[in-house]
Amino acid sequence: MASTPTVTPPHRDPAEVAPPESYRPADPVWVYRDGWRAGIIEAASPRAVTVTYRPEKHSGTGVDTFTAPYVTSRADSDALDERAYKLMRRSPLR
């Protein structure tokens, strides 16, 4: 999506809802938590995704788990995208 979504999760067309496992760590997304918020995927499973997101319009972040209707892809840039860049570059634990 090119900008903040306007449709709430209960009113989304199920055919347009991507399955949670289609997301990858560091993917930019919108999540619905008292309105659509910019976020990035931390982890995904067949049932849900874990997302770091901006709960309000300030610099703090939250981390939560969301089911598919509450998540959609994001094309807009956000300050959280720097975190996504770090996620893609981090080394696996040994």
N, C-alpha and C positions, 0 to 999 in steps of 0.2 A: 504494500500500500504506500502511496506517495505522501500521505499526511495522516494525522490522527484519525482513527476510525470514528464514525458517528453512530454506528449501530451497537446496541448493548448485546452482550452474549446471548440472552434468551431469544433475541430477534435475528440472530445471524442465520443465514442459509446454511443448513448442515452440509450441503455439497461444497461449500466454500471454506469449511473448517479443515485445516491440515491435521493429520494425525500427529500426536506428540512425538513419536519416534522419527518423524521426518526432520526434526530440528537437530542441530549439532551445537556443541559448545561454542560460544562466542557469536552465535547468530543474533543479529539485532531484531528485537520484537517489540510489539506493544502488548501489555498485559492489562487486564481489567481489574482494578481494585479501587472502588469508589471513583471510577472514571478511568480512561485509558492512560497508561503510564509507559514511558520508554523503559526498555529493559534489555538485558542480554541473557541468553541461555547459558546456564551453568552445567546442566545435565538433562538428559531426556530418557524416558522409558516408554513402553507401549501404552502406559496409562496416564502419564503426566510429565510436566517439565518443571525443573527448578530454575528460577529466574532471579537475577539481581536486578532490581528496578528502583526508580526514584518514586517514593511514595507521595511526595508533594513537590511543589516547584521550589526546591532548595537543594543543597548539595549532598544531603544525606541519602543513604540507600537502604533498601530492605531486601531480604531474600525470602522467597516463599515458593510453594509448589502450586501449580495451576493445571487444571484440566484443559483439554483442547479448545472448547468454546471461548475460553478466557485469554487466549493467546493468538496473535496473528503477526505475520512478518512486518518488519519496519524498514523503510528505505530512507527516512529522514535521519540526519546525523544527530548525535547527542553526545554529551560529555562522557556518558558511560561507554562509548565506543573505544575509548582509550583502554578501559579495563578489558574489553574484548581482545584488543591487540595483545595485551599482556597474557591473556589466557591462551592464545594461539602460540605464543612463543615460549611458554614455560616448559621446563623439562620434566619428564615423568620422574616420580620418586624411585629411587633404587634401593 
